[in-house]
Amino acid sequence: MKVSPHLALLGFLSTTNSFTVLTSGSQVSWKLDAVAQLTKFDQKKKKYKGPSVQISDESLDFSYDDFAQAVAETDYSFNRNDIVPGVCVEYDKGGCLVDIGAKSSAFLPEAEAALIQESGSSIETLVNLDEELDFEIISEEDENGQLLVSLRRIQYRNAWESMATMQNEDATFEAEVVAVNRGGAICLVEGLRAFLPGSHLSGMMATEDMIGMRLPLKFLEVDQEGGKLVVSNRKALVEQQMSDLSRGDIVEGMVKALKPYGAFVEVGGMSGLLHISQISYDRIEDLEKVLEPGMRVKCMIIDHDKVNGRIALSTKTLEPEPGDMLKDPSAVFEKAEETAQKYHERMEAERKAREEAARDIVLGLGDSLDELGVMGDDDDSENGAVSDPLADVSDSLDSLLA
C-alpha cells in the first residue's frame, strides 16, 4: 500500500492482522482481518438453530393469555397479624418452612411452633410435615420476600378465650403445679400460668413437694388485658363436697380458731361455725375449757349455704346426755354415729306427731264450721256481727306446726 508523499512518516507498527501509520497531526489505523475458510459442514452447523417446536393451546381449557391474566390478578399481599392457612413442608435450621401461597416459603421459628413446649422438645416433635394449619404472620417480608409465621400466638389467644368461657360457666378443672413461691403456687392451665394463693390451698402448704401435683381448681379472676389468672383449690373442693353434704350428716374436722360466740372448724377445706349455743345443752362459761385450736372434733351439720360454701355445725345433738360435751368430749365423739341415729329417729317421731296433731285440728274444724253454719243466723241477729271461727285454734295450730 502506498502512503501519500505529503505525509510525514514518524513510525510504523506492524502486526499479523493490522498495521498502524502515525503522523504528526493524527493517527490513522488500517486493520486487515484474515478471513477464515470454513468447511461446508461448519457453515451449515453455524446456521442450524435446533429442532422446530410447534406450541399450541388448542387442547387446553385456557389460553396463555388467560394464564397471564390469572397470574397478574393473583394477590400476593400478606400483612402482619393476618391469619392464613399453610402447610409445613420442610424442617430447616431450628424451624420449619411453611407454604402459605406466598412468592417464597414462610419460616416458622421453633419458639413460635407451640404454646406448650415440654423440656427437650424440638421442631420435629412440635409440628408435623404435610399437615395444614392456620398460621399468624408476625413480620414483614425480608429482602428475600420471606415472612415469619407463628402457631403459638394463635394458641395463646384461644387459651384466653377458653379461660373466659370456663369462668363464665364456673367450671371445675385440673391443672399441674409447676412452681411455688412465698405467696402460693403457680399452675399451668392450657399453657397459661395461673396463680394459686396459699390461702386458697385446701389442707396443705405451698412447698416444693407440690410441684408436679394435679389439683382441682376454679377461677377467681380472669383478666386477659392485665395477663392475670387467679385460681382456687379450696373453692373447687368446697363445691364438690357441698354437693355431697346434707343436713344431719356427721362430719369430722379440726378446730381452727375460738371466738366469743363459738369455734370455727375446718371440714375438708370448708370453714364451719360451731356456735357456742350448739356445743352443749348445758351452759358454757369458758369455751377454752371445752375446745382448743387443733382439736379434732365430730359434728352434725344442721345448716349449709352451698353458694358461699358455709356450714353450721352442732355437737350438742351428739350428746348422749345433756352436758356430756363439758364432761367427756372424746366419749361424745366415739358414740357420735350412734347418738346421731337416735337423734334422727327422735326428730322423725316428733315430726310425725306434729303432722298428726295438725291433721286432727284441721279435721276438727269441719265439725266446728258445720255447727257455726247452723248457729250463724242466730248469732248475726243477736250480735249483729260474724265471729271468726278460727280465732280459738290459730295459736295452737301455729305452735304445733312450728
C-alpha positions as CSV (number, residue, x, y, z in Angstrom):
1,M,0.0,0.0,0.0
2,K,1.3,3.4,-0.9
3,V,1.3,6.3,1.5
4,S,0.9,9.9,0.2
5,P,4.3,11.6,-0.1
6,H,3.0,14.8,1.7
7,L,2.6,12.8,5.0
8,A,5.5,12.9,7.4
9,L,6.1,9.4,8.4
10,L,7.1,9.1,12.0
11,G,6.6,5.5,12.9
12,F,5.5,2.2,11.6
13,L,4.0,-0.7,13.6
14,S,3.1,-3.9,12.0
15,T,1.1,-6.9,13.5
16,T,-0.2,-10.1,12.0
17,N,-3.6,-8.7,11.0
18,S,-3.1,-4.9,11.1
19,F,-0.6,-2.1,10.8
20,T,-0.7,1.5,12.1
21,V,0.6,4.6,10.4
22,L,1.3,7.5,12.8
23,T,1.5,11.1,11.6
24,S,2.4,14.3,13.3
25,G,-1.2,15.5,13.1
26,S,-3.3,12.4,13.7
27,Q,-3.3,8.7,14.0
28,V,-4.6,6.6,11.1
29,S,-5.2,2.9,11.5
30,W,-6.0,0.2,9.0
31,K,-6.9,-3.2,10.1
32,L,-6.7,-6.2,7.8
33,D,-8.7,-9.2,9.1
34,A,-7.9,-12.6,8.0
35,V,-10.9,-14.4,6.6
36,A,-11.1,-17.9,8.0
37,Q,-12.0,-20.5,5.4
38,L,-15.0,-22.7,6.9
39,T,-15.9,-26.1,5.7
40,K,-19.3,-26.8,4.2
41,F,-20.3,-28.8,7.4
42,D,-19.2,-25.9,9.7
43,Q,-21.2,-23.4,7.6
44,K,-24.4,-25.5,7.9
45,K,-23.8,-26.1,11.6
46,K,-23.5,-22.3,12.2
47,K,-26.8,-21.7,10.6
48,Y,-28.7,-24.6,12.4
49,K,-30.9,-23.4,15.2
50,G,-32.2,-26.7,16.6
51,P,-35.5,-28.6,16.0
52,S,-38.6,-26.6,15.5
53,V,-41.3,-26.9,18.2
54,Q,-44.8,-26.0,17.4
55,I,-46.7,-24.7,20.5
56,S,-50.5,-24.7,20.5
57,D,-53.1,-24.0,23.3
58,E,-56.0,-25.6,21.4
59,S,-56.2,-28.7,23.7
60,L,-56.1,-26.6,26.9
61,D,-59.1,-25.3,28.9
62,F,-57.5,-21.9,29.0
63,S,-55.2,-19.9,26.8
64,Y,-51.8,-18.5,27.6
65,D,-53.4,-15.1,27.7
66,D,-55.8,-16.4,30.4
67,F,-52.9,-17.8,32.4
68,A,-51.0,-14.5,32.2
69,Q,-54.1,-12.6,33.3
70,A,-54.6,-15.0,36.3
71,V,-51.0,-14.5,37.4
72,A,-51.5,-10.7,37.2
73,E,-54.7,-10.8,39.2
74,T,-53.3,-13.1,42.0
75,D,-52.9,-11.1,45.2
76,Y,-49.6,-11.9,47.0
77,S,-50.2,-9.3,49.6
78,F,-49.7,-10.6,53.2
79,N,-49.9,-8.3,56.2
80,R,-48.7,-8.6,59.8
81,N,-51.3,-10.3,62.1
82,D,-53.1,-11.9,59.2
83,I,-54.3,-15.5,59.8
84,V,-53.5,-17.7,56.8
85,P,-53.7,-21.4,56.0
86,G,-50.4,-23.2,55.4
87,V,-48.6,-26.5,55.2
88,C,-45.3,-27.3,56.8
89,V,-43.1,-28.6,54.0
90,E,-39.6,-28.9,55.4
91,Y,-37.6,-28.7,58.7
92,D,-34.9,-26.1,58.4
93,K,-32.3,-24.5,60.8
94,G,-34.3,-24.6,64.1
95,G,-37.6,-24.1,62.5
96,C,-39.8,-25.1,59.6
97,L,-40.6,-23.8,56.1
98,V,-44.3,-23.2,55.5
99,D,-46.1,-22.9,52.2
100,I,-48.7,-20.2,52.7
101,G,-49.1,-19.4,49.0
102,A,-46.6,-16.5,49.0
103,K,-43.8,-15.9,46.5
104,S,-41.4,-17.7,48.8
105,S,-41.9,-20.1,51.7
106,A,-42.6,-18.6,55.1
107,F,-40.5,-19.6,58.2
108,L,-41.9,-20.9,61.5
109,P,-39.3,-20.5,64.3
110,E,-39.2,-23.2,66.9
111,A,-40.1,-20.7,69.7
112,E,-43.3,-19.9,67.8
113,A,-44.2,-23.5,67.0
114,A,-46.4,-24.2,70.1
115,L,-47.7,-22.6,73.3
116,I,-46.8,-25.6,75.4
117,Q,-43.3,-26.8,74.8
118,E,-42.1,-29.5,77.2
119,S,-38.4,-29.8,78.1
120,G,-36.4,-31.4,75.4
121,S,-38.9,-30.9,72.6
122,S,-37.8,-30.0,69.1
123,I,-39.4,-28.6,66.0
124,E,-39.8,-32.2,64.7
125,T,-42.0,-33.1,67.7
126,L,-44.0,-29.8,67.8
127,V,-45.3,-29.8,64.2
128,N,-45.9,-32.4,61.5
129,L,-45.0,-32.1,57.9
130,D,-47.7,-32.0,55.2
131,E,-50.3,-31.0,57.9
132,E,-52.5,-28.0,57.1
133,L,-52.8,-25.5,59.9
134,D,-53.6,-21.8,60.4
135,F,-50.6,-19.5,60.9
136,E,-50.3,-15.9,62.0
137,I,-48.0,-13.6,60.1
138,I,-45.7,-11.9,62.6
139,S,-43.3,-9.9,60.4
140,E,-42.9,-8.0,57.2
141,E,-41.2,-9.5,54.2
142,D,-37.4,-9.6,54.4
143,E,-35.0,-8.8,51.4
144,N,-35.7,-12.3,50.1
145,G,-39.5,-11.9,50.3
146,Q,-39.8,-14.3,53.3
147,L,-42.3,-13.9,56.1
148,L,-42.2,-15.2,59.7
149,V,-45.3,-17.0,61.0
150,S,-46.5,-18.3,64.4
151,L,-48.7,-21.0,65.8
152,R,-48.0,-20.1,69.4
153,R,-49.8,-16.7,69.2
154,I,-53.0,-18.3,67.8
155,Q,-52.9,-20.9,70.6
156,Y,-52.3,-18.1,73.2
157,R,-55.5,-16.2,72.2
158,N,-57.5,-19.4,72.0
159,A,-56.3,-20.3,75.6
160,W,-57.6,-17.0,77.0
161,E,-60.9,-17.4,75.3
162,S,-61.2,-20.9,76.9
163,M,-60.3,-19.3,80.3
164,A,-63.1,-16.8,80.0
165,T,-65.6,-19.5,79.0
166,M,-64.7,-21.7,82.0
167,Q,-65.0,-18.7,84.3
168,N,-68.5,-17.9,83.0
169,E,-69.6,-21.5,83.4
170,D,-67.9,-21.7,86.8
171,A,-66.3,-24.9,85.7
172,T,-64.0,-27.1,87.8
173,F,-60.8,-28.2,86.1
174,E,-57.5,-29.8,86.9
175,A,-54.0,-28.2,86.4
176,E,-50.5,-29.1,87.3
177,V,-48.4,-27.2,89.8
178,V,-45.1,-26.1,88.1
179,A,-43.6,-23.8,90.8
180,V,-44.1,-22.4,94.3
181,N,-43.3,-19.1,95.9
182,R,-43.9,-17.3,99.2
183,G,-47.4,-16.3,98.3
184,G,-48.6,-19.7,96.9
185,A,-48.1,-21.8,93.8
186,I,-48.0,-21.4,90.0
187,C,-50.2,-23.8,88.0
188,L,-50.2,-24.3,84.2
189,V,-53.7,-24.1,82.7
190,E,-53.7,-24.8,78.9
191,G,-50.3,-23.3,78.6
192,L,-51.0,-20.2,80.7
193,R,-49.6,-19.6,84.1
194,A,-52.1,-19.1,86.9
195,F,-51.5,-18.0,90.5
196,L,-52.9,-20.1,93.3
197,P,-52.8,-18.1,96.6
198,G,-51.7,-20.0,99.7
199,S,-55.0,-19.0,101.4
200,H,-56.9,-20.9,98.7
201,L,-55.0,-24.2,99.2
202,S,-57.0,-26.8,101.0
203,G,-55.3,-28.9,103.7
204,M,-51.8,-28.2,102.5
205,M,-49.0,-25.7,102.4
206,A,-47.2,-24.3,99.3
207,T,-44.0,-26.4,99.4
208,E,-41.7,-27.9,96.8
209,D,-43.4,-31.2,97.3
210,M,-46.4,-29.8,95.5
211,I,-44.6,-29.5,92.2
212,G,-45.9,-32.0,89.7
213,M,-49.2,-32.5,91.5
214,R,-52.5,-32.0,89.7
215,L,-55.1,-30.1,91.7
216,P,-58.9,-29.5,91.2
217,L,-59.3,-25.7,90.7
218,K,-61.8,-23.0,90.0
219,F,-61.2,-19.5,88.7
220,L,-61.2,-16.5,91.0
221,E,-60.1,-13.9,88.4
222,V,-59.5,-13.9,84.6
223,D,-58.0,-10.7,83.2
224,Q,-56.6,-11.0,79.7
225,E,-55.6,-7.4,79.4
226,G,-53.6,-7.5,82.6
227,G,-52.4,-11.0,81.9
228,K,-53.7,-12.2,85.3
229,L,-55.1,-15.6,86.2
230,V,-56.0,-16.4,89.8
231,V,-57.4,-19.8,90.8
232,S,-58.6,-21.5,94.0
233,N,-58.2,-25.1,95.1
234,R,-60.4,-24.6,98.2
235,K,-63.4,-23.3,96.2
236,A,-63.3,-26.3,93.9
237,L,-63.2,-28.8,96.8
238,V,-65.9,-26.9,98.8
239,E,-68.3,-27.1,95.9
240,Q,-67.5,-30.8,95.3
241,Q,-68.1,-31.6,99.0
242,M,-71.1,-29.4,99.4
243,S,-72.9,-31.3,96.7
244,D,-72.5,-34.4,98.8
245,L,-73.4,-32.9,102.1
246,S,-76.9,-32.8,103.7
247,R,-78.4,-31.6,106.9
248,G,-77.9,-34.2,109.6
249,D,-74.7,-35.7,108.2
250,I,-71.8,-36.4,110.6
251,V,-68.5,-34.8,109.6
252,E,-65.1,-34.7,111.2
253,G,-62.9,-31.6,111.3
254,M,-60.3,-29.6,113.2
255,V,-60.9,-26.6,115.4
256,K,-59.1,-23.7,113.7
257,A,-60.0,-20.7,115.9
258,L,-62.0,-19.8,119.0
259,K,-64.2,-16.7,119.2
260,P,-66.5,-15.4,122.0
261,Y,-69.5,-16.7,120.0
262,G,-68.2,-20.1,119.2
263,A,-65.5,-22.0,117.2
264,F,-64.5,-22.3,113.6
265,V,-64.0,-25.8,112.4
266,E,-62.3,-26.8,109.1
267,V,-64.1,-29.6,107.4
268,G,-62.5,-30.8,104.2
269,G,-61.4,-27.3,103.2
270,M,-64.6,-25.7,104.3
271,S,-65.0,-23.4,107.3
272,G,-67.9,-24.4,109.6
273,L,-69.2,-22.4,112.5
274,L,-69.9,-24.3,115.8
275,H,-71.9,-21.7,117.7
276,I,-71.5,-21.7,121.4
277,S,-75.2,-22.4,121.8
278,Q,-74.8,-25.6,119.7
279,I,-71.8,-27.1,121.7
280,S,-73.8,-28.5,124.6
281,Y,-77.2,-28.5,126.2
282,D,-75.6,-27.2,129.3
283,R,-74.5,-23.6,129.6
284,I,-70.8,-23.0,128.8
285,E,-69.0,-20.5,131.0
286,D,-65.5,-20.9,129.5
287,L,-65.2,-22.1,125.9
288,E,-61.4,-22.7,126.1
289,K,-62.1,-25.4,128.8
290,V,-64.2,-27.3,126.3
291,L,-62.4,-26.8,122.9
292,E,-59.0,-25.7,121.8
293,P,-57.3,-24.9,118.4
294,G,-56.0,-28.1,116.7
295,M,-58.5,-30.3,118.4
296,R,-60.2,-33.0,116.2
297,V,-64.0,-33.0,116.6
298,K,-67.1,-34.7,115.2
299,C,-70.1,-32.5,114.4
300,M,-73.5,-32.7,112.9
301,I,-74.4,-30.4,110.0
302,I,-77.5,-28.5,111.0
303,D,-77.5,-26.0,108.1
304,H,-75.4,-25.2,105.0
305,D,-75.0,-22.5,102.4
306,K,-73.9,-24.2,99.2
307,V,-73.4,-21.0,97.3
308,N,-70.9,-19.5,99.7
309,G,-69.6,-22.8,101.0
310,R,-70.6,-22.3,104.6
311,I,-71.9,-24.8,107.1
312,A,-73.4,-24.6,110.6
313,L,-72.4,-27.4,113.0
314,S,-73.6,-28.8,116.2
315,T,-72.1,-31.1,118.9
316,K,-75.0,-30.9,121.4
317,T,-77.1,-33.1,119.1
318,L,-74.5,-35.8,119.6
319,E,-74.6,-35.7,123.4
320,P,-76.0,-39.0,124.8
321,E,-76.9,-37.0,127.9
322,P,-77.1,-33.2,128.3
323,G,-73.7,-31.8,129.4
324,D,-71.6,-34.7,128.2
325,M,-69.5,-32.3,126.0
326,L,-68.4,-30.5,129.1
327,K,-67.6,-33.7,130.9
328,D,-66.0,-36.0,128.3
329,P,-65.9,-34.8,124.7
330,S,-64.0,-37.8,123.5
331,A,-66.8,-40.1,124.6
332,V,-69.3,-38.0,122.7
333,F,-67.2,-38.3,119.5
334,E,-66.8,-42.1,119.9
335,K,-70.6,-42.5,120.1
336,A,-71.4,-39.8,117.5
337,E,-72.9,-42.0,114.8
338,E,-75.0,-44.0,117.3
339,T,-76.2,-40.9,119.0
340,A,-77.0,-39.2,115.7
341,Q,-79.1,-42.2,114.6
342,K,-81.1,-41.9,117.8
343,Y,-81.4,-38.2,117.3
344,H,-82.8,-38.6,113.8
345,E,-85.3,-41.2,115.0
346,R,-86.5,-38.9,117.7
347,M,-86.8,-35.9,115.3
348,E,-88.7,-38.1,112.9
349,A,-91.1,-39.2,115.6
350,E,-91.7,-35.6,116.7
351,R,-92.3,-34.6,113.1
352,K,-94.9,-37.3,112.6
353,A,-96.6,-36.3,115.9
354,R,-96.8,-32.7,114.8
355,E,-98.3,-33.7,111.5
356,E,-100.9,-35.9,113.2
357,A,-101.8,-33.2,115.7
358,A,-102.2,-30.6,112.8
359,R,-104.4,-33.1,110.9
360,D,-106.6,-33.6,113.9
361,I,-107.1,-29.9,114.3
362,V,-108.0,-29.4,110.6
363,L,-110.5,-32.3,110.7
364,G,-112.0,-31.0,113.9
365,L,-112.5,-27.7,112.3
366,G,-115.0,-29.3,109.9
367,D,-117.5,-30.1,112.7
368,S,-117.0,-26.7,114.2
369,L,-117.7,-25.0,111.0
370,D,-120.9,-27.0,110.5
371,E,-122.1,-26.1,113.9
372,L,-121.2,-22.5,113.3
373,G,-123.1,-22.5,110.0
374,V,-126.3,-23.6,111.8
375,M,-125.9,-21.1,114.5
376,G,-124.6,-18.3,112.2
377,D,-128.0,-16.8,111.6
378,D,-129.0,-16.6,115.2
379,D,-125.6,-15.1,116.2
380,D,-126.0,-12.5,113.4
381,S,-129.4,-11.4,114.6
382,E,-128.4,-11.2,118.2
383,N,-124.9,-9.7,118.0
384,G,-125.1,-8.0,114.6
385,A,-121.6,-9.4,113.6
386,V,-120.0,-12.6,112.5
387,S,-117.3,-14.0,114.8
388,D,-114.0,-15.6,113.5
389,P,-114.4,-19.5,113.8
390,L,-110.6,-20.0,113.6
391,A,-109.6,-17.5,116.2
392,D,-109.6,-20.0,119.1
393,V,-107.4,-22.6,117.3
394,S,-104.9,-20.4,115.5
395,D,-102.4,-20.2,118.3
396,S,-102.5,-23.9,118.9
397,L,-102.0,-24.7,115.2
398,D,-99.1,-22.4,114.8
399,S,-97.4,-23.9,117.9
400,L,-97.8,-27.4,116.6
401,L,-96.5,-26.6,113.1
402,A,-93.5,-24.6,114.3
